[in-house]
Amino acid sequence: MIEAGAFRSETLIRAGLALTATGIVSAASIYVAIDQRSEVPLALGFVAYLAVILLGAVRHQFRRAPLITLGLFAVAYLAVSVGVGGSAVGMVLYVVAAALAYWLTSPTFRPLAVAAFALWTPALRLLGPDPTAGMFPWSLAIAALLALFFLVGVLLSRRDPDPTERVRQIGLGLLGVACVATVVERHLVVASLSIAPDDVMALVVVALIPILAIARIRPTLRDALATGLALATLALVGIADIQGKPYHVDAVTVPHYAAELLLAGRDPYQDFDVEQALAHYGVLNTLLTKLESGAVIHSLNYPALSFLSVTPFVALGLADVRVLYLAEILLLVLITMRRVRVPWRPLIAAAVVGNTIIVRQNVLAGVDPLWAVLLALAFLFIEHRVLSPIGVGLAAADRQPAWFFAPFYLLVVWRRDGPREALRRGM
């Protein structure tokens, strides 16, 4: 667990870097949604994201890491803004504002100051020549501005000398920015000018987060309310995406169609054909995932749990399995929050809610996150000698990417509990 007083160590720097990386990769993802005329902005965004991740992964953090991250954020945002046809002057001023906030913020909390501006991805739209572009109501744009203003105010305020209280307030401000940002990003894919449920939730978040940050209430109640607001926002955004856009890639049609074959008494590995799966759900063949050679794999090439996990729900009549994927993400956040102490919980929620990749890939596109959820739980509960390795095994039975992480899991167990335990779990 992360102790409440750990902000005095390198933990705060790592948290700031992780949130900044989340904002940068979200900005790169937004570029893909708005404009794809050039690959350069997307490449620069992902290079900056990987650089921040590497900075956070080093064993001993150094004092200049937040300043380097500020520079990487500036490069990524300027590149993406130019790529989507935004205002160069507006984005330069935004980067200058971020640098000014960084300089005025207490050195202890500067990593979170960079994260604040990186997570505010609405800048890519609101600072352009056509702020809303007919994609979302002005009330949502105002909510986004208010969320950023409150967070900056908390960062610059030095009225409360208690560092723990400052981390709590800044974390709530970051959570508010992440919630509003993810609603704005939803409109880039499923636009609506009328007030939708997630738009209302964004307004509720902007109104209640400052109250939660100031009010003197029990920490457990405050965390429950803040987490509830964040997960409600994520759930509404996910539902809007699912309702607004049907199946459109093969990643989600494959497990659903395989489950239907199994329920019909057929062998998915023998009778499956990806083109038939796409036609069954009305997905164009042009959206097939192809090999580098251009060839198409017609057979089912996922492990069995990929479709066995959804089969019971398909049998009960579930028409869209992306609902399950959304529920898996919400469940992971709830479980993770239980493993983190106050005042770090809002930062954990912000890292998930503010990550566009999670919403766009795992919910909208329907790329099953179950393997990642199982793997995360295996590491979170690594002290459990039975449940933890079972989680790794189930993850490997769901998707091939989990196989890459299995050796690293055994290395962690080796270092933590010795070679005998690592061998036992590997068996």
TALINDA-V273123 format. One record per residue. N is the residue number from 0. SS is DSSP state (~ for helix, > for strand, _ for the rest). Layout:
# TALINDA-V273123
[[N | SS] [N | SS]]
This chain:
# TALINDA-V273123
[[0 | _] [1 | >] [2 | _] [3 | ~] [4 | ~] [5 | ~] [6 | ~] [7 | ~] [8 | _] [9 | _] [10 | ~] [11 | ~] [12 | ~] [13 | ~] [14 | ~] [15 | ~] [16 | ~] [17 | ~] [18 | ~] [19 | ~] [20 | ~] [21 | ~] [22 | ~] [23 | ~] [24 | ~] [25 | ~] [26 | ~] [27 | ~] [28 | ~] [29 | ~] [30 | ~] [31 | ~] [32 | ~] [33 | ~] [34 | _] [35 | _] [36 | _] [37 | _] [38 | _] [39 | ~] [40 | ~] [41 | ~] [42 | ~] [43 | ~] [44 | ~] [45 | ~] [46 | ~] [47 | ~] [48 | ~] [49 | ~] [50 | ~] [51 | ~] [52 | ~] [53 | ~] [54 | ~] [55 | ~] [56 | ~] [57 | _] [58 | _] [59 | _] [60 | _] [61 | _] [62 | _] [63 | _] [64 | ~] [65 | ~] [66 | ~] [67 | ~] [68 | ~] [69 | ~] [70 | ~] [71 | ~] [72 | ~] [73 | ~] [74 | ~] [75 | ~] [76 | ~] [77 | ~] [78 | ~] [79 | ~] [80 | ~] [81 | ~] [82 | ~] [83 | _] [84 | _] [85 | _] [86 | _] [87 | ~] [88 | ~] [89 | ~] [90 | ~] [91 | ~] [92 | ~] [93 | ~] [94 | ~] [95 | ~] [96 | ~] [97 | ~] [98 | ~] [99 | ~] [100 | ~] [101 | ~] [102 | ~] [103 | ~] [104 | _] [105 | _] [106 | ~] [107 | ~] [108 | ~] [109 | ~] [110 | ~] [111 | ~] [112 | ~] [113 | ~] [114 | ~] [115 | ~] [116 | ~] [117 | ~] [118 | ~] [119 | _] [120 | _] [121 | _] [122 | ~] [123 | ~] [124 | ~] [125 | ~] [126 | _] [127 | _] [128 | _] [129 | _] [130 | _] [131 | _] [132 | _] [133 | _] [134 | _] [135 | >] [136 | _] [137 | ~] [138 | ~] [139 | ~] [140 | ~] [141 | ~] [142 | ~] [143 | ~] [144 | ~] [145 | ~] [146 | ~] [147 | ~] [148 | ~] [149 | ~] [150 | ~] [151 | ~] [152 | ~] [153 | ~] [154 | ~] [155 | ~] [156 | _] [157 | _] [158 | _] [159 | _] [160 | _] [161 | _] [162 | ~] [163 | ~] [164 | ~] [165 | ~] [166 | ~] [167 | ~] [168 | ~] [169 | ~] [170 | ~] [171 | ~] [172 | ~] [173 | ~] [174 | ~] [175 | ~] [176 | ~] [177 | ~] [178 | ~] [179 | ~] [180 | ~] [181 | ~] [182 | ~] [183 | ~] [184 | ~] [185 | ~] [186 | ~] [187 | ~] [188 | ~] [189 | _] [190 | _] [191 | >] [192 | _] [193 | _] [194 | _] [195 | _] [196 | ~] [197 | ~] [198 | ~] [199 | ~] [200 | ~] [201 | ~] [202 | ~] [203 | ~] [204 | ~] [205 | ~] [206 | ~] [207 | ~] [208 | ~] [209 | ~] [210 | ~] [211 | ~] [212 | ~] [213 | ~] [214 | _] [215 | _] [216 | _] [217 | _] [218 | ~] [219 | ~] [220 | ~] [221 | ~] [222 | ~] [223 | ~] [224 | ~] [225 | ~] [226 | ~] [227 | ~] [228 | ~] [229 | ~] [230 | ~] [231 | ~] [232 | ~] [233 | ~] [234 | ~] [235 | ~] [236 | ~] [237 | ~] [238 | ~] [239 | ~] [240 | ~] [241 | ~] [242 | ~] [243 | ~] [244 | _] [245 | _] [246 | _] [247 | _] [248 | _] [249 | ~] [250 | ~] [251 | ~] [252 | ~] [253 | ~] [254 | ~] [255 | ~] [256 | ~] [257 | ~] [258 | ~] [259 | ~] [260 | ~] [261 | ~] [262 | ~] [263 | _] [264 | _] [265 | _] [266 | _] [267 | ~] [268 | ~] [269 | ~] [270 | ~] [271 | _] [272 | _] [273 | ~] [274 | ~] [275 | ~] [276 | ~] [277 | ~] [278 | ~] [279 | ~] [280 | _] [281 | _] [282 | _] [283 | _] [284 | ~] [285 | ~] [286 | ~] [287 | _] [288 | _] [289 | _] [290 | _] [291 | _] [292 | _] [293 | _] [294 | _] [295 | _] [296 | _] [297 | _] [298 | _] [299 | _] [300 | _] [301 | _] [302 | _] [303 | _] [304 | ~] [305 | ~] [306 | ~] [307 | ~] [308 | ~] [309 | ~] [310 | ~] [311 | ~] [312 | ~] [313 | ~] [314 | ~] [315 | _] [316 | _] [317 | _] [318 | _] [319 | _] [320 | _] [321 | ~] [322 | ~] [323 | ~] [324 | ~] [325 | ~] [326 | ~] [327 | ~] [328 | ~] [329 | ~] [330 | ~] [331 | ~] [332 | ~] [333 | ~] [334 | ~] [335 | ~] [336 | ~] [337 | ~] [338 | _] [339 | >] [340 | _] [341 | _] [342 | _] [343 | _] [344 | ~] [345 | ~] [346 | ~] [347 | ~] [348 | ~] [349 | ~] [350 | ~] [351 | ~] [352 | ~] [353 | _] [354 | _] [355 | ~] [356 | ~] [357 | ~] [358 | ~] [359 | ~] [360 | ~] [361 | ~] [362 | ~] [363 | ~] [364 | ~] [365 | _] [366 | _] [367 | _] [368 | _] [369 | ~] [370 | ~] [371 | ~] [372 | ~] [373 | ~] [374 | ~] [375 | ~] [376 | ~] [377 | ~] [378 | ~] [379 | ~] [380 | _] [381 | _] [382 | _] [383 | _] [384 | _] [385 | _] [386 | ~] [387 | ~] [388 | ~] [389 | ~] [390 | ~] [391 | ~] [392 | ~] [393 | ~] [394 | ~] [395 | ~] [396 | ~] [397 | ~] [398 | _] [399 | _] [400 | ~] [401 | ~] [402 | ~] [403 | ~] [404 | ~] [405 | ~] [406 | ~] [407 | ~] [408 | ~] [409 | ~] [410 | ~] [411 | ~] [412 | ~] [413 | ~] [414 | ~] [415 | ~] [416 | ~] [417 | _] [418 | ~] [419 | ~] [420 | ~] [421 | ~] [422 | ~] [423 | ~] [424 | ~] [425 | ~] [426 | _]]
